[in-house]
Amino acid sequence: MALVKRSSAAAAVTSGPIDDIFAALAQRPDVVSFAVGAPDPALLSTELVSSLSLDAIRKYGSTVLQYGMTQGFAPLLDEARNLLRNRHIRCSLDSMHISTGGSGALHNVCSALLDPHDVVLVETPTYGPAVKEFGSHGATVVGVPSDDFGIVPEALEEALARYDVAFVYVLPTFQNPTGRTMPTERREQIAEIVVRRGTSIVEDDVYSDLRYRGVSPPALCSFAPDNTIYITSLSKTLAPAIRVGITVMPPDLLHSVLALKQGIDMQTSTYCQAIAAEFLGSAAGAAHLAHVIDAYSAKLDTLVDAVERHFPQGFRWLEPEGGMFLWVEGPRGFDADALLGTALREGVAFLPGSVFYADGDADHRNTMRLSFANVPRADIDRGIAVLAALCEDTA
């Protein structure tokens, strides 16, 4: 039989450790999993979505079942502008569009900006699926040294001087995987650098609504609007299956993105956009978000308490003010990658931190990401107790 020819993009993307872990978890529903970075199923309200759907159909009729504008459903674009204003982003309609989730937005942007062998700068560590997306376009991904407050300005300066960069990719608020948040002063520094250097920055901001304590800094986009491509979504607050992302970018780039989107998926579902518009504009949507924040905040408190009581000395963690993740660093001799198989056999799962580094450096094998959003609160302490005991045995 003749082999099917694959494109260079398909050949560049293969399954990795994260895919393997999730495949194993599908066969083990008994495992307490801190690996899955997805919303709590108990907070995906079928009642709310059903009510919003009926409201949308009553308001817009069969329009919600028809093809629509590639840029987006006008009522949702209006509601999205209110959401963006709360993040200090003021934008005109000609710089906005609705994407098929945040991942769809990132794909569209990469299609418009990346050629093979282009360089993309990322934080260390960074969001793994984004690295895979950049690689599918033939880009070279370079990690830039980062600290507890995000990408280090001096290191970014050095990397921009060394490489001809297509764009810089950051998650400044409740970053996946570390949970860290870039403070306002650091955002201003990064914005000044990209403006002065004349480069673009992609701000992935899909977690910022999940704040449990502290004050939200302005979006990085607000400091460099002409150089920033801003991406957010409703996947973490309403439902991932709605697949609605909101993006802001310079109008000349948006023109190219929309032309490409027509050939990718034509438009994001009008029906889903109408539901999203009702969610953003309703008291029911606001009440649901408040409930989600309360539930995740309690889970985070439970997780931090369990880690503080159970984990052995020599382990350090970065406690976030929101989001879905807790980042743990062990002593230099600790190997999270080697521990994973034993942990799964003992009924607990996590993601080794090494999978979030673009360079694949073995020096990062002493880190792990714990995601608390998808774990029943009653299981958190038991799961952490098992994991901590295994860490103590192997550290």
C-alpha atoms as a printed R data frame, in Angstrom:
    type eleno elety resid chain resno       x      y      z
1   ATOM     1    CA   MET     A     1   0.000  0.000  0.000
2   ATOM     2    CA   ALA     A     2   1.310  3.452 -0.883
3   ATOM     3    CA   LEU     A     3   2.112  5.669  2.066
4   ATOM     4    CA   VAL     A     4   0.006  8.801  2.466
5   ATOM     5    CA   LYS     A     5   2.093 11.914  1.920
6   ATOM     6    CA   ARG     A     6   2.119 14.278  4.867
7   ATOM     7    CA   SER     A     7   2.773 17.993  4.876
8   ATOM     8    CA   SER     A     8   5.830 19.407  6.585
9   ATOM     9    CA   ALA     A     9   3.508 20.896  9.223
10  ATOM    10    CA   ALA     A    10   2.024 17.469 10.006
11  ATOM    11    CA   ALA     A    11   5.454 15.885 10.097
12  ATOM    12    CA   ALA     A    12   6.666 18.543 12.541
13  ATOM    13    CA   VAL     A    13   3.946 17.759 15.101
14  ATOM    14    CA   THR     A    14   3.890 14.499 17.022
15  ATOM    15    CA   SER     A    15   2.242 13.322 20.206
16  ATOM    16    CA   GLY     A    16   4.293 13.909 23.322
17  ATOM    17    CA   PRO     A    17   4.383 13.127 27.031
18  ATOM    18    CA   ILE     A    18   1.235 15.128 27.774
19  ATOM    19    CA   ASP     A    19  -0.757 13.134 25.195
20  ATOM    20    CA   ASP     A    20   0.603  9.889 26.646
21  ATOM    21    CA   ILE     A    21  -0.354 10.863 30.200
22  ATOM    22    CA   PHE     A    22  -3.887 11.791 29.199
23  ATOM    23    CA   ALA     A    23  -4.269  8.530 27.279
24  ATOM    24    CA   ALA     A    24  -3.231  6.640 30.424
25  ATOM    25    CA   LEU     A    25  -5.633  8.647 32.577
26  ATOM    26    CA   ALA     A    26  -8.532  7.762 30.273
27  ATOM    27    CA   GLN     A    27  -8.039  4.133 31.374
28  ATOM    28    CA   ARG     A    28  -7.764  5.048 35.084
29  ATOM    29    CA   PRO     A    29 -10.806  7.009 36.319
30  ATOM    30    CA   ASP     A    30  -9.749  6.156 39.902
31  ATOM    31    CA   VAL     A    31  -6.615  8.334 39.696
32  ATOM    32    CA   VAL     A    32  -6.546 11.650 41.552
33  ATOM    33    CA   SER     A    33  -5.340 13.755 38.667
34  ATOM    34    CA   PHE     A    34  -3.537 17.045 39.118
35  ATOM    35    CA   ALA     A    35  -2.515 16.749 35.455
36  ATOM    36    CA   VAL     A    36  -5.619 17.953 33.636
37  ATOM    37    CA   GLY     A    37  -5.731 21.725 33.126
38  ATOM    38    CA   ALA     A    38  -9.466 21.875 32.417
39  ATOM    39    CA   PRO     A    39 -12.483 23.320 34.240
40  ATOM    40    CA   ASP     A    40 -14.299 21.392 36.936
41  ATOM    41    CA   PRO     A    41 -17.147 19.423 35.254
42  ATOM    42    CA   ALA     A    42 -19.367 20.337 38.206
43  ATOM    43    CA   LEU     A    43 -19.006 24.014 37.238
44  ATOM    44    CA   LEU     A    44 -20.045 23.484 33.614
45  ATOM    45    CA   SER     A    45 -23.670 24.506 34.055
46  ATOM    46    CA   THR     A    46 -26.024 22.883 31.564
47  ATOM    47    CA   GLU     A    47 -28.870 24.870 33.130
48  ATOM    48    CA   LEU     A    48 -27.105 28.167 32.495
49  ATOM    49    CA   VAL     A    49 -26.134 27.297 28.913
50  ATOM    50    CA   SER     A    50 -29.675 26.083 28.196
51  ATOM    51    CA   SER     A    51 -31.139 29.319 29.558
52  ATOM    52    CA   LEU     A    52 -28.662 31.488 27.643
53  ATOM    53    CA   SER     A    53 -29.396 29.530 24.478
54  ATOM    54    CA   LEU     A    54 -33.141 30.102 24.798
55  ATOM    55    CA   ASP     A    55 -32.566 33.800 25.495
56  ATOM    56    CA   ALA     A    56 -30.370 34.085 22.398
57  ATOM    57    CA   ILE     A    57 -32.908 32.328 20.172
58  ATOM    58    CA   ARG     A    58 -35.739 34.532 21.468
59  ATOM    59    CA   LYS     A    59 -33.678 37.672 20.887
60  ATOM    60    CA   TYR     A    60 -32.066 36.879 17.518
61  ATOM    61    CA   GLY     A    61 -34.282 34.162 16.033
62  ATOM    62    CA   SER     A    62 -32.967 31.968 13.235
63  ATOM    63    CA   THR     A    63 -30.072 34.394 12.685
64  ATOM    64    CA   VAL     A    64 -28.101 32.378 15.241
65  ATOM    65    CA   LEU     A    65 -28.330 29.297 12.995
66  ATOM    66    CA   GLN     A    66 -27.090 31.055  9.871
67  ATOM    67    CA   TYR     A    67 -23.661 31.841  8.455
68  ATOM    68    CA   GLY     A    68 -22.268 35.074  9.831
69  ATOM    69    CA   MET     A    69 -19.495 37.586  9.430
70  ATOM    70    CA   THR     A    70 -15.968 36.199  9.664
71  ATOM    71    CA   GLN     A    71 -15.022 38.996 12.068
72  ATOM    72    CA   GLY     A    72 -17.704 38.001 14.537
73  ATOM    73    CA   PHE     A    73 -21.296 38.352 15.728
74  ATOM    74    CA   ALA     A    74 -21.961 42.068 16.273
75  ATOM    75    CA   PRO     A    75 -23.700 41.753 19.692
76  ATOM    76    CA   LEU     A    76 -20.792 39.687 21.013
77  ATOM    77    CA   LEU     A    77 -18.232 42.161 19.702
78  ATOM    78    CA   ASP     A    78 -20.103 44.890 21.615
79  ATOM    79    CA   GLU     A    79 -20.138 42.868 24.839
80  ATOM    80    CA   ALA     A    80 -16.480 41.932 24.353
81  ATOM    81    CA   ARG     A    81 -15.501 45.599 24.256
82  ATOM    82    CA   ASN     A    82 -16.966 45.996 27.752
83  ATOM    83    CA   LEU     A    83 -14.951 42.990 28.955
84  ATOM    84    CA   LEU     A    84 -11.794 44.455 27.447
85  ATOM    85    CA   ARG     A    85 -12.369 47.880 29.014
86  ATOM    86    CA   ASN     A    86 -12.286 46.208 32.431
87  ATOM    87    CA   ARG     A    87  -8.762 45.036 31.526
88  ATOM    88    CA   HIS     A    88  -7.760 48.589 30.489
89  ATOM    89    CA   ILE     A    89  -7.908 47.740 26.773
90  ATOM    90    CA   ARG     A    90  -9.654 50.345 24.665
91  ATOM    91    CA   CYS     A    91 -10.044 49.262 21.078
92  ATOM    92    CA   SER     A    92 -12.090 50.012 18.007
93  ATOM    93    CA   LEU     A    93 -14.182 47.449 16.168
94  ATOM    94    CA   ASP     A    94 -11.660 47.292 13.315
95  ATOM    95    CA   SER     A    95  -9.074 45.752 15.670
96  ATOM    96    CA   MET     A    96 -11.275 42.962 17.106
97  ATOM    97    CA   HIS     A    97 -12.474 39.570 16.041
98  ATOM    98    CA   ILE     A    98 -14.073 36.452 17.476
99  ATOM    99    CA   SER     A    99 -12.069 33.254 17.101
100 ATOM   100    CA   THR     A   100 -12.828 29.585 17.645
101 ATOM   101    CA   GLY     A   101 -11.405 29.503 21.148
102 ATOM   102    CA   GLY     A   102  -8.095 30.920 22.272
103 ATOM   103    CA   SER     A   103  -6.255 28.125 20.460
104 ATOM   104    CA   GLY     A   104  -8.025 29.045 17.226
105 ATOM   105    CA   ALA     A   105  -6.920 32.636 17.679
106 ATOM   106    CA   LEU     A   106  -3.318 31.558 18.154
107 ATOM   107    CA   HIS     A   107  -3.470 29.366 15.046
108 ATOM   108    CA   ASN     A   108  -4.904 32.207 12.969
109 ATOM   109    CA   VAL     A   109  -2.220 34.612 14.165
110 ATOM   110    CA   CYS     A   110   0.562 32.113 13.486
111 ATOM   111    CA   SER     A   111  -0.800 31.528  9.984
112 ATOM   112    CA   ALA     A   112  -0.571 35.267  9.334
113 ATOM   113    CA   LEU     A   113   2.824 35.906 10.934
114 ATOM   114    CA   LEU     A   114   5.044 32.814 10.745
115 ATOM   115    CA   ASP     A   115   7.208 31.445  7.967
116 ATOM   116    CA   PRO     A   116   9.490 28.399  8.276
117 ATOM   117    CA   HIS     A   117  12.617 29.115 10.354
118 ATOM   118    CA   ASP     A   118  11.166 32.250 11.932
119 ATOM   119    CA   VAL     A   119  12.049 32.695 15.603
120 ATOM   120    CA   VAL     A   120   9.456 32.929 18.366
121 ATOM   121    CA   LEU     A   121  10.597 33.930 21.851
122 ATOM   122    CA   VAL     A   122   8.773 32.396 24.819
123 ATOM   123    CA   GLU     A   123   8.982 32.478 28.607
124 ATOM   124    CA   THR     A   124  10.650 29.670 30.510
125 ATOM   125    CA   PRO     A   125   8.664 27.605 31.177
126 ATOM   126    CA   THR     A   126   5.754 28.170 28.799
127 ATOM   127    CA   TYR     A   127   2.492 26.675 27.548
128 ATOM   128    CA   GLY     A   128   3.337 23.423 25.730
129 ATOM   129    CA   PRO     A   129   0.568 23.379 23.079
130 ATOM   130    CA   ALA     A   130   1.639 26.851 21.955
131 ATOM   131    CA   VAL     A   131   5.157 25.542 21.329
132 ATOM   132    CA   LYS     A   132   3.626 22.727 19.268
133 ATOM   133    CA   GLU     A   133   1.598 25.287 17.289
134 ATOM   134    CA   PHE     A   134   4.682 27.365 16.537
135 ATOM   135    CA   GLY     A   135   6.563 24.244 15.488
136 ATOM   136    CA   SER     A   136   3.797 23.237 13.088
137 ATOM   137    CA   HIS     A   137   4.531 26.444 11.155
138 ATOM   138    CA   GLY     A   138   8.225 25.608 11.002
139 ATOM   139    CA   ALA     A   139   9.251 28.194 13.577
140 ATOM   140    CA   THR     A   140  12.223 27.919 15.896
141 ATOM   141    CA   VAL     A   141  11.143 28.421 19.508
142 ATOM   142    CA   VAL     A   142  13.650 30.024 21.881
143 ATOM   143    CA   GLY     A   143  13.108 30.181 25.629
144 ATOM   144    CA   VAL     A   144  13.990 33.431 27.385
145 ATOM   145    CA   PRO     A   145  15.049 33.306 31.066
146 ATOM   146    CA   SER     A   146  12.178 34.152 33.406
147 ATOM   147    CA   ASP     A   147  11.685 34.580 37.150
148 ATOM   148    CA   ASP     A   148   8.735 34.567 39.553
149 ATOM   149    CA   PHE     A   149   7.399 37.702 37.826
150 ATOM   150    CA   GLY     A   150   7.633 36.513 34.232
151 ATOM   151    CA   ILE     A   151  10.055 37.093 31.409
152 ATOM   152    CA   VAL     A   152  13.182 38.983 32.528
153 ATOM   153    CA   PRO     A   153  13.521 42.344 30.727
154 ATOM   154    CA   GLU     A   154  17.330 42.196 30.378
155 ATOM   155    CA   ALA     A   155  17.124 38.657 28.982
156 ATOM   156    CA   LEU     A   156  14.447 39.745 26.501
157 ATOM   157    CA   GLU     A   157  16.649 42.631 25.358
158 ATOM   158    CA   GLU     A   158  19.525 40.218 24.797
159 ATOM   159    CA   ALA     A   159  17.380 37.747 22.846
160 ATOM   160    CA   LEU     A   160  15.905 40.474 20.623
161 ATOM   161    CA   ALA     A   161  19.413 41.703 19.856
162 ATOM   162    CA   ARG     A   162  20.563 38.182 18.996
163 ATOM   163    CA   TYR     A   163  17.655 36.941 16.866
164 ATOM   164    CA   ASP     A   164  15.446 38.253 14.083
165 ATOM   165    CA   VAL     A   165  12.190 37.615 15.948
166 ATOM   166    CA   ALA     A   166   8.704 37.138 14.485
167 ATOM   167    CA   PHE     A   167   7.045 37.760 17.860
168 ATOM   168    CA   VAL     A   168   7.308 37.211 21.603
169 ATOM   169    CA   TYR     A   169   4.714 34.954 23.261
170 ATOM   170    CA   VAL     A   170   3.774 35.492 26.929
171 ATOM   171    CA   LEU     A   171   1.060 34.539 29.418
172 ATOM   172    CA   PRO     A   172   1.385 37.375 31.939
173 ATOM   173    CA   THR     A   173  -1.582 36.530 34.188
174 ATOM   174    CA   PHE     A   174  -1.808 33.225 36.124
175 ATOM   175    CA   GLN     A   175   0.566 31.680 33.644
176 ATOM   176    CA   ASN     A   176   0.225 28.100 32.492
177 ATOM   177    CA   PRO     A   177   2.171 26.250 33.907
178 ATOM   178    CA   THR     A   178   3.577 28.315 36.809
179 ATOM   179    CA   GLY     A   179   0.528 30.316 37.913
180 ATOM   180    CA   ARG     A   180   2.729 33.427 38.200
181 ATOM   181    CA   THR     A   181   1.498 36.919 37.359
182 ATOM   182    CA   MET     A   182   3.597 39.671 35.842
183 ATOM   183    CA   PRO     A   183   3.263 42.840 37.980
184 ATOM   184    CA   THR     A   184   2.414 46.203 36.452
185 ATOM   185    CA   GLU     A   185   5.982 47.540 36.545
186 ATOM   186    CA   ARG     A   186   7.316 44.475 34.686
187 ATOM   187    CA   ARG     A   187   4.536 44.800 32.084
188 ATOM   188    CA   GLU     A   188   5.531 48.413 31.491
189 ATOM   189    CA   GLN     A   189   9.174 47.355 31.073
190 ATOM   190    CA   ILE     A   190   8.346 44.601 28.592
191 ATOM   191    CA   ALA     A   191   6.029 46.910 26.650
192 ATOM   192    CA   GLU     A   192   8.736 49.589 26.411
193 ATOM   193    CA   ILE     A   193  11.203 47.034 25.048
194 ATOM   194    CA   VAL     A   194   8.931 45.639 22.322
195 ATOM   195    CA   VAL     A   195   7.872 49.124 21.220
196 ATOM   196    CA   ARG     A   196  11.462 50.390 21.090
197 ATOM   197    CA   ARG     A   197  12.618 47.254 19.272
198 ATOM   198    CA   GLY     A   198   9.695 47.401 16.841
199 ATOM   199    CA   THR     A   199   8.606 43.815 17.451
200 ATOM   200    CA   SER     A   200   5.255 42.205 18.233
201 ATOM   201    CA   ILE     A   201   4.112 40.459 21.393
202 ATOM   202    CA   VAL     A   202   1.306 37.912 21.679
203 ATOM   203    CA   GLU     A   203  -0.423 38.217 25.062
204 ATOM   204    CA   ASP     A   204  -2.297 35.022 25.914
205 ATOM   205    CA   ASP     A   205  -4.710 36.087 28.663
206 ATOM   206    CA   VAL     A   206  -7.229 33.261 29.007
207 ATOM   207    CA   TYR     A   207  -7.075 32.945 32.830
208 ATOM   208    CA   SER     A   208  -7.357 36.555 34.018
209 ATOM   209    CA   ASP     A   209 -11.034 36.318 35.081
210 ATOM   210    CA   LEU     A   210 -10.095 33.612 37.586
211 ATOM   211    CA   ARG     A   211  -8.681 35.966 40.240
212 ATOM   212    CA   TYR     A   212  -9.201 34.905 43.863
213 ATOM   213    CA   ARG     A   213  -7.199 37.543 45.717
214 ATOM   214    CA   GLY     A   214  -5.191 40.683 45.009
215 ATOM   215    CA   VAL     A   215  -5.741 43.380 42.383
216 ATOM   216    CA   SER     A   216  -5.659 42.798 38.624
217 ATOM   217    CA   PRO     A   217  -2.888 44.672 36.796
218 ATOM   218    CA   PRO     A   218  -3.764 46.254 33.450
219 ATOM   219    CA   ALA     A   219  -3.346 43.991 30.441
220 ATOM   220    CA   LEU     A   220   0.091 44.218 28.863
221 ATOM   221    CA   CYS     A   221  -1.744 45.237 25.685
222 ATOM   222    CA   SER     A   222  -2.783 48.495 27.352
223 ATOM   223    CA   PHE     A   223   0.879 49.589 27.489
224 ATOM   224    CA   ALA     A   224   1.733 48.704 23.870
225 ATOM   225    CA   PRO     A   225  -1.529 48.500 21.879
226 ATOM   226    CA   ASP     A   226   0.115 48.924 18.475
227 ATOM   227    CA   ASN     A   227   2.571 46.092 19.106
228 ATOM   228    CA   THR     A   228   0.349 43.596 20.927
229 ATOM   229    CA   ILE     A   229  -1.878 40.778 19.741
230 ATOM   230    CA   TYR     A   230  -4.199 40.103 22.664
231 ATOM   231    CA   ILE     A   231  -6.010 36.771 23.092
232 ATOM   232    CA   THR     A   232  -8.605 35.790 25.661
233 ATOM   233    CA   SER     A   233 -11.506 33.331 25.767
234 ATOM   234    CA   LEU     A   234 -14.572 32.165 27.681
235 ATOM   235    CA   SER     A   235 -13.408 28.555 27.930
236 ATOM   236    CA   LYS     A   236 -12.397 28.823 31.591
237 ATOM   237    CA   THR     A   237 -15.476 30.752 32.748
238 ATOM   238    CA   LEU     A   238 -18.453 29.621 30.647
239 ATOM   239    CA   ALA     A   239 -17.492 26.360 28.925
240 ATOM   240    CA   PRO     A   240 -14.629 25.086 26.730
241 ATOM   241    CA   ALA     A   241 -17.103 23.524 24.277
242 ATOM   242    CA   ILE     A   242 -18.574 26.919 23.404
243 ATOM   243    CA   ARG     A   243 -15.230 27.601 21.645
244 ATOM   244    CA   VAL     A   244 -15.319 31.389 21.758
245 ATOM   245    CA   GLY     A   245 -12.146 33.451 21.834
246 ATOM   246    CA   ILE     A   246 -11.755 37.215 21.691
247 ATOM   247    CA   THR     A   247  -8.759 38.819 20.020
248 ATOM   248    CA   VAL     A   248  -7.438 42.352 19.578
249 ATOM   249    CA   MET     A   249  -4.690 43.238 17.123
250 ATOM   250    CA   PRO     A   250  -3.549 46.045 14.802
251 ATOM   251    CA   PRO     A   251  -6.105 46.502 11.993
252 ATOM   252    CA   ASP     A   252  -3.662 45.731  9.177
253 ATOM   253    CA   LEU     A   253  -2.863 42.351 10.738
254 ATOM   254    CA   LEU     A   254  -6.541 41.679 11.420
255 ATOM   255    CA   HIS     A   255  -7.261 42.073  7.712
256 ATOM   256    CA   SER     A   256  -4.833 39.238  6.949
257 ATOM   257    CA   VAL     A   257  -6.081 37.075  9.825
258 ATOM   258    CA   LEU     A   258  -9.695 37.331  8.677
259 ATOM   259    CA   ALA     A   259  -8.757 36.485  5.082
260 ATOM   260    CA   LEU     A   260  -6.980 33.358  6.324
261 ATOM   261    CA   LYS     A   261  -9.779 32.456  8.744
262 ATOM   262    CA   GLN     A   262 -12.229 32.275  5.856
263 ATOM   263    CA   GLY     A   263 -10.259 29.336  4.526
264 ATOM   264    CA   ILE     A   264  -9.718 27.717  7.941
265 ATOM   265    CA   ASP     A   265 -13.210 27.619  9.450
266 ATOM   266    CA   MET     A   266 -15.052 30.455  7.640
267 ATOM   267    CA   GLN     A   267 -16.378 31.820 10.921
268 ATOM   268    CA   THR     A   268 -16.831 30.895 14.559
269 ATOM   269    CA   SER     A   269 -20.293 29.426 15.228
270 ATOM   270    CA   THR     A   270 -22.902 32.207 15.305
271 ATOM   271    CA   TYR     A   271 -24.968 30.118 17.700
272 ATOM   272    CA   CYS     A   272 -22.107 29.814 20.180
273 ATOM   273    CA   GLN     A   273 -21.297 33.504 19.799
274 ATOM   274    CA   ALA     A   274 -24.901 34.413 20.596
275 ATOM   275    CA   ILE     A   275 -24.769 32.308 23.768
276 ATOM   276    CA   ALA     A   276 -21.502 34.008 24.707
277 ATOM   277    CA   ALA     A   277 -23.024 37.451 24.143
278 ATOM   278    CA   GLU     A   278 -25.877 36.588 26.502
279 ATOM   279    CA   PHE     A   279 -23.402 35.288 29.082
280 ATOM   280    CA   LEU     A   280 -21.321 38.473 29.064
281 ATOM   281    CA   GLY     A   281 -24.343 40.744 29.175
282 ATOM   282    CA   SER     A   282 -26.462 39.013 31.810
283 ATOM   283    CA   ALA     A   283 -26.785 38.972 35.586
284 ATOM   284    CA   ALA     A   284 -26.888 35.184 35.368
285 ATOM   285    CA   GLY     A   285 -23.483 35.186 33.686
286 ATOM   286    CA   ALA     A   286 -22.026 37.438 36.368
287 ATOM   287    CA   ALA     A   287 -23.465 35.252 39.121
288 ATOM   288    CA   HIS     A   288 -22.019 32.132 37.491
289 ATOM   289    CA   LEU     A   289 -18.558 33.699 37.274
290 ATOM   290    CA   ALA     A   290 -18.726 34.642 40.964
291 ATOM   291    CA   HIS     A   291 -19.667 31.037 41.809
292 ATOM   292    CA   VAL     A   292 -16.777 29.682 39.717
293 ATOM   293    CA   ILE     A   293 -14.310 32.021 41.440
294 ATOM   294    CA   ASP     A   294 -15.533 30.997 44.905
295 ATOM   295    CA   ALA     A   295 -15.255 27.292 44.060
296 ATOM   296    CA   TYR     A   296 -11.749 27.497 42.582
297 ATOM   297    CA   SER     A   297 -10.550 29.771 45.366
298 ATOM   298    CA   ALA     A   298 -11.581 27.155 47.935
299 ATOM   299    CA   LYS     A   299  -9.798 24.440 45.943
300 ATOM   300    CA   LEU     A   300  -6.610 26.485 45.762
301 ATOM   301    CA   ASP     A   301  -6.708 27.092 49.510
302 ATOM   302    CA   THR     A   302  -7.152 23.360 50.104
303 ATOM   303    CA   LEU     A   303  -4.273 22.521 47.774
304 ATOM   304    CA   VAL     A   304  -1.859 25.035 49.321
305 ATOM   305    CA   ASP     A   305  -2.738 23.823 52.809
306 ATOM   306    CA   ALA     A   306  -2.139 20.198 51.775
307 ATOM   307    CA   VAL     A   307   1.190 20.988 50.095
308 ATOM   308    CA   GLU     A   308   2.378 22.947 53.133
309 ATOM   309    CA   ARG     A   309   1.510 20.065 55.488
310 ATOM   310    CA   HIS     A   310   2.651 17.105 53.400
311 ATOM   311    CA   PHE     A   311   5.545 18.071 51.133
312 ATOM   312    CA   PRO     A   312   9.048 17.452 52.467
313 ATOM   313    CA   GLN     A   313  11.673 20.109 53.102
314 ATOM   314    CA   GLY     A   314  13.609 21.221 50.058
315 ATOM   315    CA   PHE     A   315  10.515 21.699 47.902
316 ATOM   316    CA   ARG     A   316   9.405 25.192 46.890
317 ATOM   317    CA   TRP     A   317   6.116 26.286 45.358
318 ATOM   318    CA   LEU     A   318   4.817 29.468 43.825
319 ATOM   319    CA   GLU     A   319   1.396 30.292 45.296
320 ATOM   320    CA   PRO     A   320  -0.756 32.042 42.663
321 ATOM   321    CA   GLU     A   321  -3.447 34.663 43.176
322 ATOM   322    CA   GLY     A   322  -5.722 32.938 40.668
323 ATOM   323    CA   GLY     A   323  -5.880 30.639 37.672
324 ATOM   324    CA   MET     A   324  -5.674 26.841 37.790
325 ATOM   325    CA   PHE     A   325  -2.068 25.892 38.556
326 ATOM   326    CA   LEU     A   326   0.476 25.477 41.329
327 ATOM   327    CA   TRP     A   327   4.151 25.140 40.310
328 ATOM   328    CA   VAL     A   328   6.428 23.031 42.489
329 ATOM   329    CA   GLU     A   329  10.237 22.879 42.351
330 ATOM   330    CA   GLY     A   330  12.112 20.106 44.127
331 ATOM   331    CA   PRO     A   331  15.764 19.887 45.132
332 ATOM   332    CA   ARG     A   332  18.294 19.390 42.355
333 ATOM   333    CA   GLY     A   333  18.358 15.617 42.773
334 ATOM   334    CA   PHE     A   334  14.597 15.230 42.450
335 ATOM   335    CA   ASP     A   335  13.384 13.771 39.122
336 ATOM   336    CA   ALA     A   336   9.681 14.372 38.480
337 ATOM   337    CA   ASP     A   337   9.830 12.644 35.099
338 ATOM   338    CA   ALA     A   338  11.109  9.430 36.681
339 ATOM   339    CA   LEU     A   339   8.503  9.663 39.452
340 ATOM   340    CA   LEU     A   340   5.486  9.899 37.162
341 ATOM   341    CA   GLY     A   341   5.109  6.177 36.407
342 ATOM   342    CA   THR     A   342   5.238  5.258 40.093
343 ATOM   343    CA   ALA     A   343   2.763  8.016 40.942
344 ATOM   344    CA   LEU     A   344   0.267  6.718 38.372
345 ATOM   345    CA   ARG     A   345   0.549  3.221 39.811
346 ATOM   346    CA   GLU     A   346  -0.136  4.674 43.261
347 ATOM   347    CA   GLY     A   347  -3.236  6.506 41.992
348 ATOM   348    CA   VAL     A   348  -2.084 10.102 41.549
349 ATOM   349    CA   ALA     A   349  -1.092 12.091 38.447
350 ATOM   350    CA   PHE     A   350   0.693 15.346 37.681
351 ATOM   351    CA   LEU     A   351   2.587 16.869 34.758
352 ATOM   352    CA   PRO     A   352   6.388 16.969 34.926
353 ATOM   353    CA   GLY     A   353   7.595 20.521 34.530
354 ATOM   354    CA   SER     A   354  10.090 19.501 31.854
355 ATOM   355    CA   VAL     A   355   7.319 19.248 29.238
356 ATOM   356    CA   PHE     A   356   6.803 23.014 29.462
357 ATOM   357    CA   TYR     A   357  10.324 23.999 28.416
358 ATOM   358    CA   ALA     A   358  10.976 24.753 24.758
359 ATOM   359    CA   ASP     A   359  14.589 23.570 24.960
360 ATOM   360    CA   GLY     A   360  13.844 20.155 26.504
361 ATOM   361    CA   ASP     A   361  16.683 20.752 28.978
362 ATOM   362    CA   ALA     A   362  17.075 17.950 31.531
363 ATOM   363    CA   ASP     A   363  17.902 20.571 34.163
364 ATOM   364    CA   HIS     A   364  14.170 21.152 34.584
365 ATOM   365    CA   ARG     A   365  13.262 17.593 35.596
366 ATOM   366    CA   ASN     A   366  12.942 18.666 39.257
367 ATOM   367    CA   THR     A   367   9.719 20.621 38.584
368 ATOM   368    CA   MET     A   368   6.037 19.718 38.337
369 ATOM   369    CA   ARG     A   369   2.728 21.403 37.556
370 ATOM   370    CA   LEU     A   370  -0.253 20.677 39.793
371 ATOM   371    CA   SER     A   371  -3.620 21.665 38.340
372 ATOM   372    CA   PHE     A   372  -6.356 21.909 40.960
373 ATOM   373    CA   ALA     A   373  -9.395 23.018 38.945
374 ATOM   374    CA   ASN     A   374 -10.475 19.569 37.743
375 ATOM   375    CA   VAL     A   375  -9.885 17.720 41.031
376 ATOM   376    CA   PRO     A   376 -12.809 17.208 43.454
377 ATOM   377    CA   ARG     A   377 -11.993 19.251 46.556
378 ATOM   378    CA   ALA     A   378 -12.540 16.216 48.778
379 ATOM   379    CA   ASP     A   379  -9.757 14.340 46.938
380 ATOM   380    CA   ILE     A   380  -7.082 17.043 47.049
381 ATOM   381    CA   ASP     A   381  -5.574 16.298 50.462
382 ATOM   382    CA   ARG     A   382  -5.496 12.533 49.874
383 ATOM   383    CA   GLY     A   383  -3.848 12.942 46.474
384 ATOM   384    CA   ILE     A   384  -1.226 15.384 47.764
385 ATOM   385    CA   ALA     A   385  -0.435 13.121 50.729
386 ATOM   386    CA   VAL     A   386   0.347 10.239 48.355
387 ATOM   387    CA   LEU     A   387   2.362 12.437 45.993
388 ATOM   388    CA   ALA     A   388   4.328 14.068 48.818
389 ATOM   389    CA   ALA     A   389   5.268 10.701 50.275
390 ATOM   390    CA   LEU     A   390   6.567  9.569 46.886
391 ATOM   391    CA   CYS     A   391   8.532 12.811 46.522
392 ATOM   392    CA   GLU     A   392  10.135 12.288 49.926
393 ATOM   393    CA   ASP     A   393  11.161  8.759 48.962
394 ATOM   394    CA   THR     A   394  12.820  9.871 45.714
395 ATOM   395    CA   ALA     A   395  14.219 13.350 46.492
